[in-house]
């Protein structure tokens, strides 16, 4: 844990269970503040599902969930820094059937 993380305000958001192609979380940007993403988790009933961390049109990170019903957890050894004042989003994207959820955690300064 670095000194910035000790001074930042923690947050954690979880999507409700979603169906029909996407589970999403969006944290609004705040003028003069920066989001740092420390970890993500997700699950989907679709074997082809992917999780994507992005801001506007920039993808910062993505990965495949790994199979039907599996729980996916990712802890970033160095937090992903989102540009100052920018919103941050995470999506679990999958086919037209099934369901998914996702969680994003981190801090902002």
N, C-alpha and C positions, 0 to 999 in steps of 0.2 A: 504494500500500500504506500503510495507516495504522499508527500505533504499536501498537494492540491486536493487529493481525495479526502484527506482528513479534514480539510476546511470546507469542502463542498457540501451542498445539500443533497441528500440521497433521495432517489425516487424509484418506484417500481410500479409498473402497469401491466395488467393482464387483460387480454381480450376475453370476451365471452365466447362460448363455443359457437363456431360459425359453420355454415354449410353453403353450398353452391359456389365454390371456387376460391375463397380467400378469407382468412382471418387476419385482422389488421389492428395495429395500435399506432396512434399518431400523437406525439407530444409537440405542442405548439412551440415555436421559437419565441424567445424573450430578448428584447433589445439589450445588447451589451452582455449577454450571458451565453455560456458555452455548455452544451451537453457532452458528457463523457459516458460511453456505453461500456459497462464492465461485464455483463453477461446476458445471455438469451436462453430461453427454453421454448420448446414447442412440441406438439404432437399432432398427428393426422392419421385418419383412417385410409388415406390414399398413398399407395406405395411410391408414387412419382412426385410427392410433395417436396417443395424447396422452401427455405426460409431466406428472406432478403432483408438486409438493413440498408436504408437509404434516406437521403435528404434531397428534396426536389427531384432532379433528374440524375443525381449521382448515387450509384450503388457503392457502398463502402465495404460490403461483405455479403456473401451468400454461400449456401451449402445445401446439399440434399439431406432430407431428414433421415433416410435410411430404412424405411419399411413401414408397412401397415401397423399402426398402433404403437410403434416404438416412441419412447420419450427421448427427445434430443436436448442436450444441455451443452452450452458453449460458454466457457469463462475465458475472457481475453486477458492474457498476461500483461499486456499494455492496453489500457482502455482506448477505445476508438473515439477520437475527438471529432465532433461535428462542428462545422464553422459557426462562429459567433452569430447569434441571433437567428439561426436556422432551426426549422422544425426537424424532427427526426421521426422516422416511421419504420415499422417492422411488419412484414407480411409473411404469412404462410400461404403459398400459392399451390394449388392442386387442381385436378380435373373437376368436371362438373358434378360429380357425386362424392359423397363422403362428408367428413367434418374435420375441424382443426381448432386448435387454440394456440396462443403464443403469449410470452411474457418477456418484458425488457426491463433491465435494471441498470442503474448507474448513478451518476451525480451530476450536478451542474454548478458552475461558479460564475 
